[in-house]
Amino acid sequence: MSTKILVIRDSRTEALRTRLILEQAGFRVRVTTDGAAGLQQAASDPPDLILLDTILHGVNGYETYGKLKLDPKTNRIPVVMLGSADELAQLPSGERVDCFLSAPIAPQALMAKVQEWSNGRGHPEPTDTPALDDSQRELADAKRARSELLANMSHELRTPLHEIVGMSELLAGTLLAQEQLSFLNTIKASSNTLRSLIGDVIEFSEIQAGQLTLEHKPFDLEEPLQRCSDIVKPRAQEKGLGFSAQIAVGTPTALIGDAKRLRQVLTNLTDNAYKFTERGEITIDVSAAKISDDAVELQIRVRDTSIGIPAEKIETIFEPFQQADTSSTRRFGGGGMGLALAKQLVTFMQGQITVTSASGQGSAFLITLPFNRQTSAQAQPQPAARTLASALRILVAEDSPTNQLIARSSLSKAGHTVTLAVNGAEAVKAFEASRAQSQPFDLVLMDISMPEMDGLDATRAIREREKTLGGHLLVIAMTAFATQEYREKCARAGMDGYVTKPVRIDELNRALDELMARTPEYNSCANDVHNNSCGTKADTCPVDLHEALEVVGGDVDILRAAVDLTLQEVPTQIDSLQDALAAKDAKRIEAQAHRLKGIMSNLGGTTARECGQALESLAEKGQTQDAPALAQQLVKEIQRVLTFYATPGWEVRAQEAANGKSQDFVCG
């Protein structure tokens, strides 16, 4: 008779994956995600072995374990507890367990432990359940110390790197000679390489320490594939390489799992292919190896026509800081962490990765990953996430003068209005003042480590005041602490999102996108503005220089004069618009919107022009009730245009565009 196993896991996805692994080995398995239900099942039909999560809904894992050992029907059943190193360290004093398996739990480790206990080795006597021995406690202490080291290393490495990257971005916006620009581009490229390497090392260490967690959320398979393509394809094309990514017909795409980690695996593999491929192509092919009603096993092939991997190096290619040829590091770049992290992530996701290659013949990586399928209700199309439909009023809480300069300059260049606070206490005061003056902030970027009051305490104070004042201010942690532990601390303090230093505008916008997607009031705002045909975005450039130059016949001097005239004229025009709004005079609103639309059109302010057109059309219909909100969007977009032209360096880019040297102009 085969061994009966009861699996009690917090996540249904993890429970089903565990069942799949064990059933393939011939065990009979029952699963539940509830501690109380597990107790009932164990008592009514005692299994031979129980796998039990430390964290459960309702009755937690340790409490469930205690009740199992008190019940004569179940106290002789061996229990393997599953949890992270931190949960092992938090075992209550004097608590006894049969066995503890620490995350990340690879299928091989799980099978080895199940085989050990199901074969009768170590079955406990009911009156003498062994306690965690000294070696286990020492291991827990060591992992705790490792966690602290990770956090501190992340902070100490990322803080100066943030300043290097940030100041480089600011320097790029100034007038530079061609040779200086070349030097600066080298600094930026090297900084980004170092940034990526630090991130990989930290994340690799988090997996080793059992601190990384997986998300179990509905997602569309096309999304991570598209995001990977968006990153790698343009670089491949610049290098003259072909690039394609496709999903085979019949492959389920409405899945449940961690889309971010899947995207990370794909990006690491294709980035590796890009580095070592000088000619030919890179391809990603996704198909389904196994399909059931509620699960699918994906088969992903990443092929390239690279220099290949010698047979004797295949076994070590997934080890940290390993290269197929040490000379290739100097020739092609890279630190040897990308494949190691991809391997760790795939294993952590209960999958497998293999590679076939030969020198000079390219490489082919084969990944198999299990995912759950969405139900018909979960698979309903979700509304697309939109960024806020205007420039934002942002409070930046940051104690470093250098970081303050970087944040103010970068955000202002993107059209946002920035207020600075040097510590958490000042941030709370600024929040209270903004609410008292009916000029609330849209967003707070909150540093974690600050004097007097840190970012965590400041966020807690803001949330406490919101209980009286109402509303919910978006707070995004902005920190060099890049570990999972700190992400969880931020979430518990009431923060909505998390970006790691060095912070880039595109990453901030992605964090905002995710927040907008799950924050109804912001989705509503975006939809309202979208319906009024003023679909502005804070992450887009407010000015189309090519369009502005067409108006003045390509003469940058005339454009500069037009900008100077606009700076004098616009404040008066905005005042007139405000007066018309106050009087609810539709004709005057229409006239002022028309004037401002024309001014913005002359300067290439495409989004501001669209807002002006939308307001003009609204007023023409006599619909003044919605005019103030749309007018506010118009004014903010105008301010973005003026901020753009007030930023040093725009004339140089304009001249390059006029000379035909720049086909596509990008802000910053």
N, C-alpha and C positions, 0 to 999 in steps of 0.2 A: 504493500500500500504506500502511495506517495505521501510525502510530508505535507501537512496542512499548515498554511501560514496565514495569519491575520495581519493585514497592513493598515495601520492607523496613521494617516498623514494629513497635514493641514491643507495642502493643495490637492485638489482632485486630479489635476494634471500629473503631479508627481506620483500620486497614488496609482494612477492608471499606468504610468510608465514603469513603476516598480512591479506592478502585476505582470506587465508584458515581459519584463526581463525574467521574472521567476517562472512564469508559465512556460516560457520557451525552454527552461531547464527541467521541466517535468513536475514542478511543484503545483499543488492545488492552493489557490489564493483567493481570499476574500478581502475587500477593501472598504474602508469608511474614512470620512474626514472629520468625524466627531468623537470626542473622548467618551462621552456617555454611551453612545451607540456601540463603541468598541468594547466597553465593559460588559454590556448586555450580550453581545455576540460571543465574547470570550467565555462567559458563564454558561450560556445556553448550549454552545457547541465548542468546547475547548479545543483550540488549535495546538499544534506541536511547537509553534514558535510565533512570537509577536514582534513585528517591527513598528516602533512607536516614535513619532516626532515629539521633540521637547515642547514645541509651540503648537497649540491646538485651539480651535474655537471651543468655547464653553469650558469644559474641564481640561486644564492644561496637561502636558505630557507627564510632568513629575507627579501631579496629583493622580492622574490615571494610573501611573506605575504603582503608587502607594496603595491604591484601592485593589489593584490586581493581586498584590502581595498579601493583602489582608483577607482576601476571599479564599476559603479552603478549596474551592473549585478551580482556582486559577493560580494559586501561589507557587506551584511547581513549574509553571510554564516559563521557559526562558524568554527574556525580553531584550531585544537589541534596540537601544535608543539612538535616534538619528538627530543630529543637530550640529550647529557651528561650534567653533572653538570657544567663542564667547559664552555660549549656552552651557558648554561643559564647565567653564570656569564659574558660572553662576549657580552650579548645583548647590542646593541648600546644605548647610553644615550637617554632617551626620547622615545625609541621604545615601541610600544604598542602591546601586544599579548592577545588573548582570553584565552588561556590555554597552560600550558607547562607541558609535561609529561617527567620526567627525567629517563634516562637509569640507570640500566638495566630494560627493559620493559617486565614484565611478562605478559602472556596472560590474567590473572585475572585482573591485573591493567588496561590493555588496554581496556578490555571489560567494566569494571566499568566506565571508563572515557567516552567511546563511548556511553554507555547507558545514562549517565548523560546528555550529550550534545544533543543526538538525541531525548531525551524526552522533550526538550525545556527549561531545566533549564539553566540559564545563557546566553541565546542567546543575543549577543551584539546589541546595537543600533548602526547604522552606524556612528553617530556623536560623540559617546562617548565610544570608545573601551577602556576597563580598562587597566591601566598600571600594570606592575609587582608591587605588593604591598611590603611594608617594610618587611613583614615576608619572602617573597620569596627571597628578596635581602639578608636578614640575613642568610637564608638557603644557598644561594650561597656562601656567605663569609665563613660560617662554613665549607662547603665542600671544599673550596679552602684551608682553614687552615688545614683541615684533609689531603688533598693531600700533603701539605708540611710536615706535621707530618709523613706521611707514608714514604716519601722519606728519611727524616732524620733518622727515626727509622730503615729503611732498611740499610742505610749506617752505622749507629753506631753499629748495631748488626752484620752485615756481615763482617765488617773490622777486628775485633779481631778474629772472627771465621775463616776467611780466613787464618790468621796467625797460628792459632792452627792446622787446617787441613793441611796446607802447610808444616809446620815444622814437623808434625807427619809423613808425607809422606817421607820427607828427612831423618828423623831419622830411618825410616823403611829400608832404604838402607844401613845402617851402621851395623857393627858387634855387635849383641846384644845377651845377655844370654837369655835362654828360659823364665825365669821369667820376664825379662825386655820386651821381645816380647809380653808376655801375657798382661802386663800392657799397652803397646802401642796399642795393638788391642782393648782394652777396651776404650781407649781414642778416637781412630778412630771411633769405632762404635757409641759411645755417641755423637761425633762431627757430624757424618752423620745424626743421629736422630735429633739433634738440628737444623742442616741445613735444613732438610726436614720440621720440624715444623715451623721454621721461614718463609720458602717459602710459606707454606700453610696459615699462618696468614696474611702475606703481600698480597697474592693473594685474600684471602677471603675479606680483607678490601678494596682492589681495586674494587671488584665487588660491595660491599656495597656503595662505593663512586662513582660508575658509571664510573670508569676509565678503565675498561677492555674492549677490543674490540675483536670481532671474525673475523677470517679469512674466506674468501669464495673462496677456491681454489680447483681445481680438485684433488682428491686423490683416492687411491684404499683402500677399506675397510679392506683388508687383512693386510695392512701395520700397522695401529695402533694396530690391534689385535696381530700381530706378535711381535711388539715392547713390548707390555704388557707381552706377554708370555716369551720373552727373559729376562725380569726383574724378574718375579715372579717364573717361572717354576723351575729354578735351585735351588732357596731357598726352594721351596716346596719339591723338591726331596730330598734335604739334610735332611729335617725334616721327610721324609718318607711318604709324602703326594702324592696322585695322582693329576695330573693337566691336563686339556684338554680345548681346545678352538676351536670351530667350527662354520662355517657359513652354514646355511641350504641351500640345493639345491634350486635354483631359486631366491635366494636373490640377488638383484642388488648390485654390488660391485664398479662400476665406479661412484663415488659420487662427490658432490661439497659441501664444508663446512670446518669446522675447525678440521682437523685430530689430531692436537696436543691436543686440549681440549677433544676430544673423548678418546684419549689414556690416558689422565690424569684421566678422570672419571673411566675408566676401571682399571687403575693401583691402584687408591685409593681404589676401592672396593675390588679388589683381594688382595691388601696388607692388608686390614682390615681382610679379610677372613683368610689370612695366619697367622696373629697374634693370632687369637682366635680359630684356628683349630689345635687340637693336633693329631688327627688321621682321616683317611678317604680321602676326595678329595675336590678339588675346580674345578668348571666347568664354562665355559662361552659359552653360546649358543646364536647365533645371527640369527634372522629371520626377514622377512618383514611382518608387520601387514597390511600395505596398499601400493599398488604400482599403480602409474599412469605413463603416458608417460614421465613426467618431474620431478617427485618427488617420494619419498619413505619414509614411516615411519618405522624406524627400531624398533624392539623389542629385547632387550638384557636382558638375564637372567644370573645373577651371583649367583651360588649356592655353599654352603659349608656344611660341616658336623661339624660345630663349636659348641661351648658351647651354642649357641643360645641367644636370647634376651627375657627377661621376658615381658609378655603382657603389664604390667604397664609402661615399659620403651620404648615401640615402638614409642610413640608420641614424645619423646625427643631425639631420637637417632641421628637425623640430626642437632641438635643444637650444636654450638661450645663448645668444651671442655666438652662434655657429654660422659659418659660411661654407659653401661648397669649395671655395678656394679663397684663402686669406687675401690674396692679391685682388680678388674681385671687390673687396670692401673699398679699396682705394679707387678702383676703376669705375664701379657702378654705384657706390654709396650704400647706405643702410648699415644698421647696427646689429643685425642678426636677431632681432626680437619679434619681428612681424609674424613669422611662421610659428615660433614658439608660443606666442599668445593665441594665434588661431587654433593650434592644437589643443591648448588648455581650455579654450572656450568651447570647442566642439565636444571635448570629453565631458566638460561640466554640463553641457546640454544633453548628455546621454547619447552622444553620437560618435562617429568614427571618421578618421581622415587618413587617407593613404596617398602615396605619390608613386608614379612611374615616370622614369626619366633616363636619359643617357646623354653623355657629353655631346654637344652640338646638335641634338635632336629635339630640343624642347622638353617641356614638362607637362604632366597632366595630374592634377589633384582631384581626388574623388572623395566627396563628403557625403555621409548619410546622417540625417537628422530626423528624429521623430517629432511630430507636432500633433496637437489635437485639432480637429476641425470645428468650425463654428456651426451652431445650430442655425436654422433659417431665421430666427429672430435676431441673433447676433450678427448675421451676415447682411442685415439691411444696410444700404449705403449710408455712410455718415456724412454730414455736411463738411465741406472743405474748411480747414482752419484758415483764418485770415488774421493778419497782424492788425493792430489798432489802426483805425482809418484816419489818423492824423499824427502830427508830431506830439510827443509826450512831454508832460511835466514830470521830471525825474528827480527824486531825492537820492543823492549819492552819499552814503555814510562810509567814510574812509579816512584813516588817520595819517596816511603817508602823503606828504606834499607832492611827491612825484606821481603817485597813483591818482591823486586828485587832479593834477594837471592833465594826465592822460585821459581820465574819464571825462572831464569837462570838455576838453578839446575834441575828442572822438565823438562824443554824443552830440555836442553842439554842431559839429560838421554834418551830422546826420539829420539836423533840423530839430533836435530836442531842446527843451529848456531845462537847464540843470541848476539845482540847488545843492550846496555842499554842507555836510555836517562832519565834524572831526571826530566824533565818538557817538556811542549809542544814545547817551543822554541828550545830546544836541539833536539827534535824529528824532527822538520822541517829541521834543519841544517843537521842532519844525513841523512834524505831523499835526500836533495839536493846533499850532498857529494856522496852518493851511486850512484846517477844518473850520476854525473860528472865523476865518476870513472868506469862507465859501469858495476857496480856490484849492481844492484838494489835489494832491499829487496823483498821477496815474500809476506810478511805479516807484519802488524803493530798491536800489542796489545796495545791499547791506554787507559790509565786510564783517568777518567773524571776530577777528582779534583786534580789539580797540581798547584804549584806556578808559577808566571810569566806569563805563558800561559797555559790555561786548555786544556783538550783533544778535546773539541768541536772546539775551535778556531784553534788548531793545525791541525785538520782534514780539516777545511775550508781553511787554508793556503796551505795545500798539494793539495787539489783539485784545488785551484786557480793556482798553479804552473804547474799542469798537463795540464792546458789549453795551455801552451807554450811548455812544455816538451813532452806532449803526454803520453799515457799509463794510466793505472788505478791501483793504489796500493790498495790491499785489506786492509781495516782498520776494526778491530773488537774492539768494546768498551769492556773494562775490568773494571768493577766497582761494588761497593757495593750498588749503587742506583739501586734497582730492581723493580721499578714501571713502568707501561705502559707509564706514562708521560715522563720518561727519555729515554725509548726506542724510543719514537717518536722524542725527541730532538736529539738523536744520528742519527736517519735516516735523519732528516732535515739538519744536519751538514755535511752529506755525508758519514757517516759510513755504512759499508756493513753488519755488524753483531753485535751481542751483547751477551756477556757472563757475568754472575754475579759471584762475589766472594762469597765463595772460588772457584776459577777456577780449574777444573780437566781436565786432558789431554783428557779423553773420551768426555767431553762436548765440548772442543775446537775442537776435530776432527769432532763431529757432526755438529758444526757450519760451519766448513770448507766444510763438505759434502754438506750442503745446498747451500753454496756459489758456489761450483764447479758445482752443478746441474744447476744453472742459469747463469753461467759465461762461455760463449762459448770458450774463449781462453784457459781456464784451462781444459775444457772438451777435447779440441783438443789436448792439451799437453798429457793428460792422455791417450787418444786413441792412439797417436803416440807411446808412450812408450809401451803400452799394445801390440800393433802390433809387436813390436820388441822383445816380450817375456821377458820383464823386468818389470813385474807388481809390482813394489815396492810400499810400503805404509808406510807413516810416523808414523802411529799409531800401526804398528806391531812390535814385538820384532825383532831386527836385528840378534839375535843369538839363535840357537837351541842348548842348552847346552848338551842335551842327545846325539845329533849327534857328537858334539865336543868330548865328553867323549868316545864315541865308537872308535874314531880315536886313542886315547891314551890309550885304554884298561881300562878306568875308573880311571886312575891315575891323580889326580888333580895337583900334583906337576909337572908332565910332561906337562900338559896343560898350567900351569903357565909359564913354561920355553918356550913353543912354543909361547905364547903371547909376552913374552919379546923379543924373536928373531924376531917376526913379526913387533914389534914396530920399530926395527932397520932396517929391510929389506924393508918394504913397501914404505917409501918415495922414495928410489932409484928406485924401480920398477915403481912407478907412474911417476917419472921424465922421465924414459925411454919411457913410454907410451905416454907422452906429446910430446916428441921428434919425435916419430913415427907418431903421428897425424899431427904434423907440416909439416913433410916431405911427408905426404899422402902415406906412405909406408904400403901397406896392409899386407905384410908378417910380418913385425915387429909388427904391431898392433895386428895381430892374435897371435903372439908369446907372447907378453906382456899380452894380455887379458887371454891367457891360463895360464900363471904363476900366475897372480893375482887370477884367478878362483881357482886354486889349493890351494893357501894360504888361501883364505877365506873358502874353503871347510874344511880345517884342523881345522879351528876355529869355525865351525858351523855357519858361516855367510851365511845362505841359500839364502837370497835375493841378497846379493852381488855376490854370486856364479852364480845365475841365470843371473844377469847383465853381468858378465864376459863371461858366455856362449853365451849370445845374441851378445855381441860385437865380440867374437871370430868367431861366425858363419857369422856375417855380413862381417868381414874382409876376411874370407875365400872365400867369393863370390866376393871380390874385390869392394864392395860397400862402399867406404870410405867417400862419401858425407854425410852420416848419422852417421858416426862413432863418431864425436866430441860430439854430443848431448847424445849419449848412453854412451860414456866414462865419461861424466860429471855425469850421474846418477850412474855409477859404482864407481867413486871416492867418491861421497857423501855417498853411501851405505857402502863403506869401512870405511869412517870416523865414521859412526854410529856404526860399529862393534868395532872400536878402542875406541870410547867413552864409549861403554858398558863395555869393559874390563878395562877401566881406572876408572870406578865407584866403590868405596869401597863396599864390600859385595858380589861380584859375586862369590868369592871363597867359601863362606859359602853355597850359593845356589848350587854351583857345587858339593860340598861334599855331601849335602843332596840328590842330584840327583844320585850321584854315590852310595850312601848307600841305594837307593831305597825308600827314604822317600818322594820324590816329583815325582809324576807321570807326572804332567804337569807344565812346567816352564813358568812363566809369567814375563815379564820385570817389574821392579819397585815394 
